[in-house]
C-alpha cells in the first residue's frame, strides 16, 4: 500500500508540473497576442492620420484614373471621325473625361460664424453650436439653386461636380470624392449669371440661411466673375440608369 501511495503521489506531481507549464505557455501566448493587438490599435487609432493617409491614397488613385482616361480618350479619338463635335459643359460625349470649360459665372462662399468656438448655451453647454456652423443642407441648397438657375458646369472647392458627386458633411467638415475640406466652402458655377443669382435669391433654404447670416454671423459671399476656368476631370465610367414606371394594362 505504501508503494502504491508513493507512486500515486509522484504521478500527481508530474501531471501538476505539466499543467502549470501548459498554463504558463498559454498565458505567455495571450500576452504576446495582446501586446501585438494593442500595438496595432495604438498605431491605427489616430483618426486624423488615417484620414490623411486615405486622402493621399485617393489622390494617387485619382491620378492613375486620369492617366488611364487620357489613354482611353486618345484611342477613341483615333478610331472616330475627327470632325465630330467636342462635348461641352458636363457632357463627356464618347470619352471618359469632363472637358475643361471657361465662361462667366458666379461663386458663392459659405463660412462658419466667428462665434462658434466661444458660443455656449445659457446652461454653459454647447447645445446650440450647430447654429453657428455650415451644414450639408446649406451647401446642397446653393448647389440646387445654381442648377435651377441654369448652371452649365460647377465646382465645389477644387473638384468638378459630376453625375455621381455627393455632398456629405461630418460636423463642419465637408467630405467630397474621398477628400476632406474645412470651411470656408466655395461653390462656383459657369452659366447665366443673372438667372443663377435670381435662383439663389428665390431659394427658400438660402433665405433661411441668410437669416442666420444676419442674426449670428454665418459667412455668405456671392461674387460675379467674367471668366471662370474649370479644369478637365475624370467622369463616371458607369452609365446612369433611371427607374421607369410600370405600364398597367386596362381590363
PyMOL commands that set and color helices and strands:
alter all, ss='L'
color gray80, all
select helices_A, chain A and resi 2-44+47-79+129-132+136-148+193-202+204-216
alter helices_A, ss='H'
color red, helices_A
select strands_A, chain A and resi 97-98+101-111+153-156+159-160+168-170+173-176+179-182+185-190+219-230+233-234
alter strands_A, ss='S'
color yellow, strands_A
deselect
rebuild
show_as cartoon
